[in-house]
């Protein structure tokens, strides 16, 4: 994907999407704000928090790691950051 200012296209080796904050299901509508969720792909993503494996495990919902950021996805598949959560 070409680089676009103020947008994020993801990271090679890690699946990324935006999920609904209540159901944790991927959002399919463009422009709808939700939580950024990552599906780990080793070795591209950490496997645990340092000395806190439970804290790391608690960040997973439906197999997605919730990083704490909110965003929407535009029609081209780029992420638009909206803000952070207090997860």
GULUMTOR-227777 format. One record per atom (N, C-alpha, C): residue number from 1; residue in three letters; x, y negated, z. Coordinates in Angstrom, 3 decimals, padded with zeros to 6 digits. Last residue first. Example, Ala and Ser with C-alpha at 12.3 -4.5 7.8 and 13.67 -1.06 7.14 Angstrom:
2
<2 "Ser" <012.850 002.250 007.080>>
<2 "Ser" <013.670 001.060 007.140>>
<2 "Ser" <012.900 -000.030 007.870>>
<1 "Ala" <013.190 005.690 007.800>>
<1 "Ala" <012.300 004.500 007.800>>
<1 "Ala" <013.200 003.300 007.800>>
This chain:
87
<87 "Unk" <-008.021 -001.167 028.888>>
<87 "Unk" <-008.202 000.265 029.150>>
<87 "Unk" <-007.274 000.736 030.242>>
<86 "Unk" <-008.706 -003.697 028.065>>
<86 "Unk" <-008.129 -003.517 029.395>>
<86 "Unk" <-008.276 -002.067 029.825>>
<85 "Unk" <-007.694 -004.414 024.673>>
<85 "Unk" <-008.660 -004.027 025.691>>
<85 "Unk" <-007.956 -003.945 027.031>>
<84 "Unk" <-006.856 -007.091 022.410>>
<84 "Unk" <-006.525 -005.925 023.221>>
<84 "Unk" <-007.653 -005.631 024.196>>
<83 "Unk" <-007.880 -008.028 019.060>>
<83 "Unk" <-007.423 -008.283 020.421>>
<83 "Unk" <-007.107 -006.975 021.124>>
<82 "Unk" <-008.022 -007.679 016.345>>
<82 "Unk" <-008.967 -008.597 016.969>>
<82 "Unk" <-008.497 -008.964 018.370>>
<81 "Unk" <-006.331 -006.962 013.310>>
<81 "Unk" <-006.328 -006.965 014.768>>
<81 "Unk" <-007.276 -008.039 015.293>>
<80 "Unk" <-007.312 -005.158 010.636>>
<80 "Unk" <-007.299 -006.547 011.107>>
<80 "Unk" <-007.380 -006.497 012.629>>
<79 "Unk" <-005.913 -002.766 008.454>>
<79 "Unk" <-006.429 -003.069 009.782>>
<79 "Unk" <-006.279 -004.564 010.063>>
<78 "Unk" <-006.904 -001.843 005.125>>
<78 "Unk" <-005.982 -002.499 006.050>>
<78 "Unk" <-006.688 -002.796 007.371>>
<77 "Unk" <-008.651 -000.893 003.221>>
<77 "Unk" <-008.081 000.061 004.154>>
<77 "Unk" <-007.061 -000.524 005.117>>
<76 "Unk" <-010.004 -002.679 001.671>>
<76 "Unk" <-008.795 -002.097 001.079>>
<76 "Unk" <-008.112 -001.098 002.003>>
<75 "Unk" <-012.069 -003.649 003.303>>
<75 "Unk" <-012.412 -002.752 002.186>>
<75 "Unk" <-011.204 -002.094 001.517>>
<74 "Unk" <-010.584 -003.445 006.667>>
<74 "Unk" <-011.151 -004.165 005.529>>
<74 "Unk" <-011.423 -003.195 004.375>>
<73 "Unk" <-011.415 -002.538 009.943>>
<73 "Unk" <-010.737 -002.131 008.707>>
<73 "Unk" <-011.416 -002.850 007.553>>
<72 "Unk" <-010.657 -004.110 013.088>>
<72 "Unk" <-011.604 -003.640 012.082>>
<72 "Unk" <-010.782 -003.238 010.865>>
<71 "Unk" <-009.654 -003.622 016.540>>
<71 "Unk" <-009.460 -004.050 015.155>>
<71 "Unk" <-010.663 -003.645 014.319>>
<70 "Unk" <-007.947 -003.574 019.651>>
<70 "Unk" <-009.205 -003.603 018.912>>
<70 "Unk" <-008.942 -004.155 017.525>>
<69 "Unk" <-005.766 -001.393 021.536>>
<69 "Unk" <-005.994 -002.551 020.673>>
<69 "Unk" <-007.331 -002.424 019.959>>
<68 "Unk" <-005.320 000.942 022.893>>
<68 "Unk" <-005.723 -000.218 023.665>>
<68 "Unk" <-005.939 -001.472 022.843>>
<67 "Unk" <-004.832 003.388 021.688>>
<67 "Unk" <-003.676 002.576 022.059>>
<67 "Unk" <-004.038 001.320 022.833>>
<66 "Unk" <-005.949 006.520 022.013>>
<66 "Unk" <-006.462 005.152 022.012>>
<66 "Unk" <-005.374 004.239 022.557>>
<65 "Unk" <-005.541 009.279 020.033>>
<65 "Unk" <-004.871 008.487 021.066>>
<65 "Unk" <-005.361 007.048 020.944>>
<64 "Unk" <-007.973 011.778 019.411>>
<64 "Unk" <-007.363 010.507 019.002>>
<64 "Unk" <-006.739 009.835 020.212>>
<63 "Unk" <-009.397 013.939 020.344>>
<63 "Unk" <-008.146 014.198 019.612>>
<63 "Unk" <-007.435 012.956 019.123>>
<62 "Unk" <-011.479 012.795 021.807>>
<62 "Unk" <-011.778 013.507 020.551>>
<62 "Unk" <-010.536 013.729 019.691>>
<61 "Unk" <-009.168 010.739 023.297>>
<61 "Unk" <-010.599 011.007 023.200>>
<61 "Unk" <-010.853 011.632 021.831>>
<60 "Unk" <-006.420 010.034 025.404>>
<60 "Unk" <-006.948 010.794 024.269>>
<60 "Unk" <-008.452 011.002 024.401>>
<59 "Unk" <-005.493 008.908 027.712>>
<59 "Unk" <-005.669 008.002 026.572>>
<59 "Unk" <-006.262 008.710 025.354>>
<58 "Unk" <-004.967 010.939 029.490>>
<58 "Unk" <-006.209 010.184 029.672>>
<58 "Unk" <-006.498 009.235 028.515>>
<57 "Unk" <-002.393 011.709 028.789>>
<57 "Unk" <-003.514 012.580 028.414>>
<57 "Unk" <-004.844 011.842 028.518>>
<56 "Unk" <-000.962 009.612 030.035>>
<56 "Unk" <-000.919 009.791 028.574>>
<56 "Unk" <-002.121 010.609 028.111>>
<55 "Unk" <-001.516 010.119 032.698>>
<55 "Unk" <-001.871 008.826 032.127>>
<55 "Unk" <-001.901 008.876 030.608>>
<54 "Unk" <-000.331 012.659 032.928>>
<54 "Unk" <-001.780 012.517 033.065>>
<54 "Unk" <-002.248 011.190 032.467>>
<53 "Unk" <002.451 012.174 032.647>>
<53 "Unk" <001.745 012.924 031.607>>
<53 "Unk" <000.226 012.815 031.712>>
<52 "Unk" <004.538 010.283 033.632>>
<52 "Unk" <003.093 010.096 033.796>>
<52 "Unk" <002.326 010.854 032.696>>
<51 "Unk" <007.285 010.103 033.129>>
<51 "Unk" <006.841 010.477 034.474>>
<51 "Unk" <005.344 010.270 034.695>>
<50 "Unk" <006.583 008.352 030.289>>
<50 "Unk" <007.681 008.704 031.188>>
<50 "Unk" <007.127 008.909 032.600>>
<49 "Unk" <003.965 009.847 028.450>>
<49 "Unk" <004.490 008.668 029.136>>
<49 "Unk" <005.573 009.156 030.093>>
<48 "Unk" <004.537 011.908 025.505>>
<48 "Unk" <004.062 011.686 026.868>>
<48 "Unk" <004.534 010.316 027.340>>
<47 "Unk" <005.424 011.931 022.935>>
<47 "Unk" <004.669 013.101 023.396>>
<47 "Unk" <004.113 012.941 024.800>>
<46 "Unk" <005.376 009.382 020.359>>
<46 "Unk" <005.786 009.923 021.658>>
<46 "Unk" <004.903 011.100 022.056>>
<45 "Unk" <005.583 010.094 016.843>>
<45 "Unk" <004.913 009.475 017.992>>
<45 "Unk" <005.364 010.150 019.276>>
<44 "Unk" <006.918 011.451 014.843>>
<44 "Unk" <006.701 010.014 014.660>>
<44 "Unk" <006.052 009.334 015.857>>
<43 "Unk" <007.613 014.103 014.483>>
<43 "Unk" <008.145 013.398 015.648>>
<43 "Unk" <007.897 011.900 015.601>>
<42 "Unk" <004.107 014.543 015.023>>
<42 "Unk" <005.473 014.649 015.549>>
<42 "Unk" <006.455 014.696 014.393>>
<41 "Unk" <001.497 012.540 015.017>>
<41 "Unk" <002.220 013.373 014.081>>
<41 "Unk" <003.671 013.413 014.527>>
<40 "Unk" <-001.591 011.801 016.632>>
<40 "Unk" <-000.134 011.979 016.649>>
<40 "Unk" <000.364 012.911 015.563>>
<39 "Unk" <-003.792 009.559 015.530>>
<39 "Unk" <-003.676 011.009 015.656>>
<39 "Unk" <-002.188 011.322 015.538>>
<38 "Unk" <-005.062 006.665 017.082>>
<38 "Unk" <-003.978 007.313 016.339>>
<38 "Unk" <-004.028 008.810 016.567>>
<37 "Unk" <-007.278 003.946 016.929>>
<37 "Unk" <-007.023 005.313 017.388>>
<37 "Unk" <-005.995 005.958 016.472>>
<36 "Unk" <-008.475 000.889 017.982>>
<36 "Unk" <-007.508 001.562 017.114>>
<36 "Unk" <-007.179 002.910 017.736>>
<35 "Unk" <-011.951 000.417 018.463>>
<35 "Unk" <-010.647 000.671 019.057>>
<35 "Unk" <-009.723 001.337 018.034>>
<34 "Unk" <-013.737 -001.997 016.454>>
<34 "Unk" <-013.664 -000.852 017.351>>
<34 "Unk" <-012.259 -000.736 017.911>>
<33 "Unk" <-015.830 -003.913 014.327>>
<33 "Unk" <-014.739 -003.868 015.302>>
<33 "Unk" <-014.870 -002.642 016.195>>
<32 "Unk" <-016.445 -003.671 010.890>>
<32 "Unk" <-016.973 -003.410 012.242>>
<32 "Unk" <-015.809 -003.211 013.211>>
<31 "Unk" <-015.245 -003.875 008.375>>
<31 "Unk" <-015.522 -005.083 009.130>>
<31 "Unk" <-016.057 -004.878 010.532>>
<30 "Unk" <-016.812 -001.058 006.889>>
<30 "Unk" <-015.741 -002.041 006.901>>
<30 "Unk" <-016.194 -003.260 007.707>>
<29 "Unk" <-017.962 001.847 008.529>>
<29 "Unk" <-018.297 000.563 007.917>>
<29 "Unk" <-017.100 -000.385 007.986>>
<28 "Unk" <-017.072 004.019 009.982>>
<28 "Unk" <-016.960 004.081 008.522>>
<28 "Unk" <-017.286 002.761 007.840>>
<27 "Unk" <-015.296 004.828 012.821>>
<27 "Unk" <-016.216 003.863 012.227>>
<27 "Unk" <-016.005 003.873 010.718>>
<26 "Unk" <-014.995 007.946 014.548>>
<26 "Unk" <-014.487 006.979 013.562>>
<26 "Unk" <-015.598 006.104 012.985>>
<25 "Unk" <-016.115 008.024 017.949>>
<25 "Unk" <-016.205 008.565 016.600>>
<25 "Unk" <-015.673 007.516 015.619>>
<24 "Unk" <-016.416 007.162 020.533>>
<24 "Unk" <-015.077 007.563 020.091>>
<24 "Unk" <-015.090 008.283 018.745>>
<23 "Unk" <-018.678 006.037 021.585>>
<23 "Unk" <-018.757 007.431 021.142>>
<23 "Unk" <-017.399 008.016 020.770>>
<22 "Unk" <-017.838 003.449 022.414>>
<22 "Unk" <-018.707 004.276 023.252>>
<22 "Unk" <-018.678 005.755 022.876>>
<21 "Unk" <-016.205 002.288 020.506>>
<21 "Unk" <-015.765 002.271 021.899>>
<21 "Unk" <-016.624 003.122 022.822>>
<20 "Unk" <-015.519 003.923 017.456>>
<20 "Unk" <-016.508 003.259 018.277>>
<20 "Unk" <-016.092 003.376 019.746>>
<19 "Unk" <-012.233 003.559 015.976>>
<19 "Unk" <-013.334 004.357 016.520>>
<19 "Unk" <-014.274 003.490 017.350>>
<18 "Unk" <-010.218 003.370 013.176>>
<18 "Unk" <-010.898 002.579 014.197>>
<18 "Unk" <-012.091 003.404 014.653>>
<17 "Unk" <-007.135 005.180 012.587>>
<17 "Unk" <-008.493 004.777 012.242>>
<17 "Unk" <-008.999 003.823 013.316>>
<16 "Unk" <-004.309 006.971 011.362>>
<16 "Unk" <-004.869 005.880 012.151>>
<16 "Unk" <-006.270 005.561 011.649>>
<15 "Unk" <-001.817 009.462 011.505>>
<15 "Unk" <-003.141 009.078 011.014>>
<15 "Unk" <-003.688 007.991 011.934>>
<14 "Unk" <001.546 009.201 010.908>>
<14 "Unk" <000.543 009.085 011.959>>
<14 "Unk" <-000.779 008.653 011.328>>
<13 "Unk" <003.257 009.236 008.753>>
<13 "Unk" <003.314 010.361 009.684>>
<13 "Unk" <002.297 010.309 010.809>>
<12 "Unk" <003.694 005.738 008.463>>
<12 "Unk" <003.844 007.066 007.863>>
<12 "Unk" <003.970 008.150 008.939>>
<11 "Unk" <001.224 003.668 009.816>>
<11 "Unk" <002.590 004.150 009.974>>
<11 "Unk" <002.691 005.519 009.318>>
<10 "Unk" <-000.791 000.856 008.629>>
<10 "Unk" <-000.542 002.134 009.279>>
<10 "Unk" <000.931 002.475 009.315>>
<9 "Unk" <-001.149 -001.666 007.660>>
<9 "Unk" <-001.566 -000.560 006.799>>
<9 "Unk" <-001.322 000.806 007.420>>
<8 "Unk" <-002.337 -004.738 008.835>>
<8 "Unk" <-001.508 -003.571 009.109>>
<8 "Unk" <-002.048 -002.414 008.291>>
<7 "Unk" <-002.108 -008.300 008.252>>
<7 "Unk" <-002.804 -007.005 008.214>>
<7 "Unk" <-001.809 -005.879 008.456>>
<6 "Unk" <-000.800 -010.721 007.915>>
<6 "Unk" <-001.777 -010.597 009.000>>
<6 "Unk" <-002.565 -009.294 008.985>>
<5 "Unk" <-000.156 -010.292 004.417>>
<5 "Unk" <000.035 -011.026 005.675>>
<5 "Unk" <-001.124 -010.800 006.639>>
<4 "Unk" <000.403 -007.129 003.057>>
<4 "Unk" <-000.514 -008.269 003.090>>
<4 "Unk" <-000.329 -008.971 004.429>>
<3 "Unk" <002.201 -004.966 000.937>>
<3 "Unk" <002.188 -005.739 002.176>>
<3 "Unk" <001.237 -006.918 002.029>>
<2 "Unk" <000.519 -002.248 -000.754>>
<2 "Unk" <001.306 -003.479 -000.741>>
<2 "Unk" <001.186 -004.194 000.606>>
<1 "Unk" <000.839 001.177 000.000>>
<1 "Unk" <000.000 000.000 000.000>>
<1 "Unk" <000.888 -001.246 000.000>>
